[in-house]
């Protein structure tokens, strides 16, 4: 027997596509902050870029805050796993990870990310 498939996407696929399209700008906010952080390569700017990426994404509404939290949590969790393999169960990076998450939450809650801006960071950022 031959089974034919409709070339029309199902409503579930359309809903998933719609969510993906809506999440794209929020994801770009987070990626832009990460890219700027790498480009700036500026001492003590890590927390600023964490807060800024979360702030920018959250300003897009509840979906932005949700996306920022998911991305931030995934990044911190993957970094903890990497640190575990690199440094063993030494607790290395735990304090820094908590500080990153505090900066993430600061930005997501709508507070000014410039609170974490280091002196001398170029205005471009």
N, C-alpha and C positions, 0 to 999 in steps of 0.2 A: 504494500500500500504506500501511497505517496501522501505525505503530510505537507500541506501548504501553510505558510505562515503569512500573516497579514504584514504588510509593509508599514502599517500605521503603528506608531508606538503606543503602548498601553498607557493608561492614565497614571499608573505607578511610575513608569519611566519618565513621563512628563513632569510629575511632581519632583522626582529625584533630580532631573535636569534643572528645574526651576530653582531648587535649593542650591544646587551646585553653582548656578549663575549668580545667585544672591550672595553666596559665600565668597566668591572670587575677589571682590574688592576688599573684603575684610582680611582675607589671606594676604592680599597684596600689601595691605598696611603693615602687617607683621613682617613680611619679607623685605619691604622697603627699609624698615627700621634695622633689621638684621644686616642688610646690605650696606646701609649707611654706617653702622657700627664697624663693620669690617673695613670699609673704605677709610673712615676717619682714623681708625687704629690709634685712638687717643686714650691716654692713661686715665683711669677712673671714670670712664664714660659708660661702662656696661649697664649700670642701673638706670641711667638716663634713657638709653635706647630701649631697655625693657619696658620702662614706664611709657615711653612715647609710642611704641608699637601697640601696646594695649590700649592706650588712650585714643589713638587714631581709629583703631578697629571698633572700640566701644561707642564712639561717637556716631557710628552708623546704626545704632539701635541695639535692642536686646540680642538680636542675632549676632551682632558684632562682638558684644561682650562675651557671648557664649563661645564664639569661634576663637577669640583671644585667649580665653581660659583653657580651652581644649588644646590649642597649639602650645601655649606656655607650659601647661602641665606635661604634655608629651615631651617637650624639649628638656625640661628639668628631669623628668623620669629617665629619659634615655641618657642624659649626662650622668646621672647617678649610677646607672648600670655600667657605663664606660669607665667611670672613676673606680668602681668596684673591681673591674678587671685590671685596671692600671695600677691602683694603689692598695688593693685588698680591702679588708674590712677595717680601715684605719679611721673612718669618719672624715677623710679628706673631702673637702668641698661641701659638706653638709651645711656649714654656716653660710657659705657663699650662696648655695642653692636657696636657703631660706630667705636671704636678703634679696635675691633675684625675684622670688615669689612675692615678697612684700612690695617690691617696685612694680611688679606686674599688676598686683591688686590695686595699688595706688593709681596707676594709669587707668585701669578698667573702671574704677569708681568715679572717674571724671576729674580727679585732682590733677593739677598742673604738673606735667612731667619735668618742667624746668626746676622743680625742687631738687632733682638729682643731677642737674646739669653741672658738669665740672667747669671751673674757671678756665677761660681761654679756649673752650671748644669753639671752632669756627662757626660763625652765624649761619653758614650753609646748612647746618644740622639743627 
